[in-house]
C-alpha cells in the first residue's frame, strides 16, 4: 500500500506531470509528421485538383508546409512550457510568453487559411463547396485554438501575479 502511494505521489508531482506532457508532445509531433507526410504524398499523387479545379499541387503543398511549420513552432513553445512545469515553475512569465506566442501562431494560421480561400477563388477554374467548407472549418479551428491558448496565457499571467503578491506578503 505504501509503495502504491509513493508511486501515485510521484505521478502527481510537477516532474511527473511534465514527463507525461512531454510524452504527449512527442506523440503529437510524431503523429503530425505522419499526417503532414501522408497529406503531402497524397496531394502530389492526386490529379483530381488539376483535372477538376485547375489547381496545381504547389499552392496546396505550400499551405500544408506553412501549416506544418506553424504547428511545430507551437509544439516547441509547448515543450518549453513542459520543461518549466518540470522545474516547478508553472506560473512564470516565460510560460505566459510561450502561450501568447502559441496564440499568435494559431491566429496567424487562421488568417492564412482565410486568405487561402480568397486565393482558391482566384486560381481555381471551378470551386467545390466541400473544399470551401473545409477551409472555413480549418480557419475556425485555428482561431478557436488561438483563443484558447490566449485565454490560458491570461490565466497563467493572473496566477503568476497572485503568486508574486503572496510571495511579497510572506
Buried (B, 14 or more C-beta within 10 A) or exposed (E): EEEEEEEEEEEEEBBBBBBEBBEEBEEBBEEBEEBBEEBBEEBEEEEEBEEEBEBEBEBBBEBBEBBBEBBBEBBBBBBBBBBBBBEEBBBBEBBBBBBBBBBBBBBBBBEBBBEBBEBBEEEBEEEBEEBBEEBEEBBEBBBEBBBBBBEBBEEBBEBBEEEEEEEEEE
